[in-house]
């Protein structure tokens, strides 16, 4: 995604890839995060080309954690109701083709997180550049900087504590102040090489390095084999994300600092329909996790030409 991702999906990998949108693209993804936990992530967006070199996009991501029992010091077992945490991102992207080889983009995002009585919000931006070279445009490089912005703060009644003074019978409310925190910014650099076997068959080999602010740096390797048959195209994808300590053992199970490491795989099918040969696509991806039952994503896309 850093070097060769295109269209609306590039908003979440390297925003410069948004510049490759043909005309109008609409996409929806639903993710089962850490299978068995009941956590789901929904992402949707639309990208629109406004002239020969410029594309704009709007996308949203919403995480659902389900209903969680409300507990207190006096009632640690709950039974007094439930609450539903909310985590939402709103993105506005801009990408431009500067030449036949250089593409760039910027994505502005608003981050909102809340539980029943505490909430926080912040803003950030992503920026990315793509460079393409080779006689068949088969060599690509990309670099992206993500989640850069001011610190976030949380506030709300959930940070207040009621204190009762037995001596006098009086009570007081003390409001705690939560420390500000930074968003998890990262820098990713990647490259890819296309092996064009024929006009209808291609293998893309890619690699990337990600420098994370608050977690281990990661190395990524991936392959994508694509084939066209009449009015349909098929893609088989596989990859691996490595970070330091991924093969360590602790307490009897594989120890990882993040779920986003290990084996990944995917399948995508696109069909051209109508006189304009618009693309209708469906894709499925899987990410291996040391605990729970992996991360599963299914997505749908409409690409109007």
C-alpha positions as CSV (number, residue, x, y, z in Angstrom):
1,X,0.0,0.0,0.0
2,X,2.8,2.4,0.7
3,X,4.3,2.2,-2.9
4,X,1.5,0.8,-5.1
5,X,-1.9,1.2,-3.4
6,X,-4.3,3.2,-5.5
7,X,-7.7,4.8,-5.2
8,X,-9.8,5.3,-2.1
9,X,-8.1,2.6,-0.1
10,X,-4.9,4.6,-0.3
11,X,-6.3,7.1,2.2
12,X,-5.4,4.6,5.0
13,X,-2.0,3.6,3.5
14,X,-0.4,6.4,1.5
15,X,-2.7,9.3,0.5
16,X,-0.7,9.9,-2.6
17,X,-2.3,6.8,-4.2
18,X,-5.6,8.6,-4.1
19,X,-4.4,10.5,-7.2
20,X,-4.9,7.3,-9.3
21,X,-8.7,7.3,-8.9
22,X,-10.3,7.1,-12.4
23,X,-13.4,9.2,-11.8
24,X,-15.7,8.3,-8.8
25,X,-15.0,5.5,-6.3
26,X,-17.3,4.4,-3.4
27,X,-16.1,1.9,-0.9
28,X,-17.3,0.2,2.3
29,X,-15.3,-2.2,4.5
30,X,-16.4,-4.1,7.6
31,X,-13.8,-5.6,9.9
32,X,-14.1,-8.2,12.7
33,X,-11.3,-7.1,14.9
34,X,-9.7,-9.8,17.0
35,X,-12.3,-12.5,16.2
36,X,-14.2,-13.5,19.3
37,X,-14.1,-10.1,21.1
38,X,-17.2,-8.7,19.4
39,X,-15.3,-5.6,18.2
40,X,-16.2,-4.4,14.7
41,X,-14.8,-1.6,12.5
42,X,-16.8,0.0,9.7
43,X,-15.1,2.2,7.1
44,X,-16.8,4.0,4.2
45,X,-15.8,6.7,1.8
46,X,-16.1,8.4,-1.6
47,X,-13.4,9.8,-3.9
48,X,-14.1,12.1,-6.8
49,X,-11.7,13.3,-9.5
50,X,-12.3,17.1,-10.0
51,X,-9.9,17.7,-12.9
52,X,-7.2,15.9,-14.9
53,X,-4.7,16.0,-12.0
54,X,-6.7,16.4,-8.7
55,X,-8.8,14.0,-6.6
56,X,-10.7,14.8,-3.4
57,X,-12.1,12.2,-0.9
58,X,-14.2,12.0,2.2
59,X,-14.1,8.9,4.4
60,X,-15.2,7.8,7.9
61,X,-14.2,5.0,10.2
62,X,-16.3,3.9,13.2
63,X,-15.4,1.3,15.8
64,X,-18.0,-0.6,17.8
65,X,-17.0,-2.3,21.1
66,X,-20.5,-3.5,21.9
67,X,-22.2,-3.0,25.3
68,X,-20.0,-3.1,28.4
69,X,-21.4,-3.4,32.0
70,X,-21.1,-0.3,34.1
71,X,-19.1,-1.1,37.3
72,X,-18.3,1.0,40.4
73,X,-16.2,0.5,43.5
74,X,-19.4,-0.4,45.4
75,X,-20.8,-2.5,42.6
76,X,-17.8,-4.3,41.0
77,X,-20.1,-7.0,39.5
78,X,-22.2,-4.4,37.6
79,X,-26.0,-4.8,37.2
80,X,-26.6,-1.1,36.9
81,X,-26.7,-0.8,33.1
82,X,-24.2,-0.7,30.2
83,X,-22.3,1.8,28.1
84,X,-20.9,1.6,24.6
85,X,-17.5,3.2,23.9
86,X,-17.2,5.0,20.6
87,X,-14.2,5.6,18.4
88,X,-14.6,7.6,15.2
89,X,-12.3,9.1,12.5
90,X,-13.4,11.6,9.8
91,X,-11.0,12.1,6.9
92,X,-10.8,14.6,4.1
93,X,-8.2,13.8,1.5
94,X,-6.5,15.7,-1.4
95,X,-4.2,14.2,-3.9
96,X,-2.5,15.6,-7.1
97,X,-0.5,14.3,-10.0
98,X,2.4,16.7,-10.4
99,X,4.0,14.8,-13.4
100,X,3.9,11.4,-15.0
101,X,6.2,10.2,-12.3
102,X,5.4,12.2,-9.1
103,X,2.2,12.1,-7.1
104,X,1.4,13.6,-3.7
105,X,-1.4,14.0,-1.3
106,X,-2.5,15.3,2.2
107,X,-5.2,13.9,4.4
108,X,-6.8,15.8,7.3
109,X,-8.5,13.8,10.0
110,X,-10.6,14.5,13.1
111,X,-10.4,11.8,15.9
112,X,-13.1,11.4,18.5
113,X,-13.1,8.9,21.4
114,X,-15.6,8.6,24.2
115,X,-17.1,6.3,26.9
116,X,-20.2,7.1,29.0
117,X,-18.8,10.0,30.8
118,X,-15.3,10.8,29.4
119,X,-14.5,11.9,25.9
120,X,-11.6,13.3,23.9
121,X,-11.0,14.7,20.4
122,X,-8.1,15.7,18.3
123,X,-6.9,16.6,14.8
124,X,-4.1,15.3,12.7
125,X,-2.9,15.0,9.1
126,X,-1.2,12.5,6.9
127,X,1.1,13.3,3.9
128,X,2.5,11.1,1.2
129,X,4.5,11.0,-2.0
130,X,4.7,8.4,-4.8
131,X,7.3,8.1,-7.5
132,X,7.0,5.8,-10.5
133,X,9.7,4.9,-13.0
134,X,10.7,2.2,-15.5
135,X,9.8,1.7,-19.2
136,X,6.5,0.1,-18.2
137,X,6.0,2.2,-15.0
138,X,6.8,-1.0,-13.2
139,X,9.0,0.4,-10.4
140,X,7.4,2.4,-7.7
141,X,8.5,4.1,-4.5
142,X,6.5,5.7,-1.7
143,X,6.9,7.5,1.6
144,X,4.2,8.6,4.0
145,X,4.0,10.4,7.3
146,X,0.9,9.7,9.3
147,X,-1.0,11.0,12.5
148,X,0.9,14.2,12.9
149,X,-0.8,16.8,15.0
150,X,-1.2,18.4,18.4
151,X,-1.7,16.4,21.6
152,X,-5.2,15.1,22.6
153,X,-6.9,15.6,25.9
154,X,-9.8,13.8,27.6
155,X,-12.3,15.3,29.9
156,X,-15.7,14.6,31.5
157,X,-17.6,13.8,34.6
158,X,-15.9,10.4,34.8
159,X,-12.7,12.1,36.0
160,X,-14.5,13.6,39.0
161,X,-14.4,12.0,42.5
162,X,-16.9,12.6,45.3
163,X,-15.4,12.7,48.7
164,X,-17.4,12.4,52.0
165,X,-15.9,13.8,55.2
166,X,-17.2,11.7,58.1
167,X,-16.3,14.2,60.7
168,X,-18.6,16.9,59.3
169,X,-20.9,15.0,57.0
170,X,-20.0,17.3,54.2
171,X,-19.0,16.2,50.7
172,X,-16.9,17.6,47.9
173,X,-16.3,16.8,44.3
174,X,-12.7,16.7,43.1
175,X,-12.0,16.9,39.4
176,X,-8.9,15.1,38.2
177,X,-7.0,16.4,35.2
178,X,-5.9,13.8,32.6
179,X,-2.5,14.3,31.0
180,X,-2.4,15.2,27.4
181,X,-1.1,12.5,25.0
182,X,0.3,12.3,21.5
183,X,-1.2,10.4,18.6
184,X,0.7,7.4,17.4
185,X,2.6,9.0,14.5
186,X,4.6,6.9,12.1
187,X,6.8,7.1,9.0
188,X,6.6,4.5,6.3
189,X,8.9,4.0,3.3
190,X,8.2,1.3,0.7
191,X,8.9,0.1,-2.9
192,X,7.4,-2.3,-5.3
193,X,8.3,-4.0,-8.6
194,X,5.8,-5.3,-11.2
195,X,6.6,-8.5,-13.1
196,X,4.4,-8.1,-16.3
197,X,4.0,-11.7,-17.6
198,X,1.4,-10.6,-20.2
199,X,-1.2,-8.0,-20.8
200,X,-3.6,-9.9,-18.5
201,X,-1.2,-11.3,-15.9
202,X,1.0,-9.5,-13.4
203,X,2.9,-10.2,-10.1
204,X,3.7,-7.3,-7.8
205,X,6.4,-7.7,-5.2
206,X,6.6,-5.1,-2.5
207,X,8.5,-4.3,0.7
208,X,8.2,-1.5,3.3
209,X,9.7,-0.2,6.6
210,X,7.6,1.5,9.2
211,X,9.1,3.6,12.0
212,X,6.5,3.8,14.9
213,X,6.5,6.4,17.6
214,X,5.3,4.2,20.5
215,X,5.7,0.7,19.3
216,X,8.4,-1.5,17.6
217,X,9.5,-0.6,14.1
218,X,8.1,-3.1,11.5
219,X,9.3,-4.6,8.2
220,X,6.7,-5.7,5.6
221,X,7.0,-8.0,2.6
222,X,4.1,-8.7,0.2
223,X,3.1,-10.2,-3.1
224,X,0.1,-9.6,-5.3
225,X,-0.7,-11.7,-8.3
226,X,-3.4,-10.3,-10.6
227,X,-5.0,-11.9,-13.6
228,X,-7.8,-10.7,-16.0
229,X,-10.2,-13.1,-17.6
230,X,-12.7,-11.4,-20.1
231,X,-14.6,-8.8,-18.0
232,X,-13.3,-9.9,-14.6
233,X,-10.0,-9.6,-12.7
234,X,-8.7,-11.6,-9.8
235,X,-6.1,-10.8,-7.2
236,X,-4.4,-13.2,-4.7
237,X,-2.3,-11.4,-2.0
238,X,-0.1,-12.6,0.8
239,X,2.3,-10.8,3.1
240,X,4.2,-10.9,6.3
241,X,4.8,-8.2,8.9
242,X,7.9,-8.6,11.1
243,X,9.0,-6.7,14.2
244,X,11.6,-7.3,16.9
245,X,10.5,-9.9,19.4
246,X,7.7,-11.4,17.3
247,X,9.0,-14.9,17.8
248,X,9.7,-14.6,21.6
249,X,7.7,-16.7,24.0
250,X,6.2,-15.4,27.2
251,X,3.9,-17.2,29.6
252,X,3.5,-20.1,27.2
253,X,2.1,-18.2,24.1
254,X,3.6,-16.2,21.3
255,X,4.3,-12.7,22.6
256,X,3.6,-9.7,20.4
257,X,3.2,-6.0,21.2
258,X,0.6,-5.4,18.5
259,X,-2.0,-7.4,16.6
260,X,-0.8,-5.9,13.3
261,X,2.1,-8.3,12.8
262,X,2.6,-11.7,11.4
263,X,1.0,-13.4,8.3
264,X,-1.6,-11.6,6.1
265,X,-3.5,-12.8,3.0
266,X,-6.3,-11.6,0.8
267,X,-8.5,-12.2,-2.3
268,X,-10.1,-9.6,-4.5
269,X,-12.5,-10.0,-7.5
270,X,-13.5,-7.2,-9.8
271,X,-16.1,-7.3,-12.6
272,X,-16.6,-4.7,-15.4
273,X,-20.2,-3.9,-16.1
274,X,-22.2,-1.6,-18.4
275,X,-21.2,0.3,-21.4
276,X,-18.6,2.3,-19.5
277,X,-17.1,-0.8,-18.0
278,X,-17.5,0.4,-14.4
279,X,-15.8,-1.8,-11.8
280,X,-17.8,-3.7,-9.1
281,X,-15.4,-5.3,-6.6
282,X,-15.4,-7.4,-3.5
283,X,-12.4,-8.3,-1.4
284,X,-11.5,-10.3,1.7
285,X,-8.4,-10.0,3.9
286,X,-7.1,-11.9,6.9
287,X,-4.5,-10.9,9.5
288,X,-3.0,-13.5,11.8
289,X,-3.0,-12.7,15.5
290,X,-1.2,-14.5,18.3
291,X,-4.4,-14.4,20.5
292,X,-8.1,-14.6,19.5
293,X,-9.2,-15.6,16.0
294,X,-7.4,-13.1,13.7
295,X,-8.6,-10.0,12.0
296,X,-11.1,-10.5,9.1
297,X,-12.2,-7.8,6.7
298,X,-14.7,-7.9,3.9
299,X,-15.1,-4.9,1.5
300,X,-17.2,-3.7,-1.4
301,X,-16.2,-1.1,-4.0
302,X,-17.8,0.7,-7.0
303,X,-15.5,2.4,-9.4
304,X,-17.2,4.6,-12.0
305,X,-15.3,5.6,-15.1
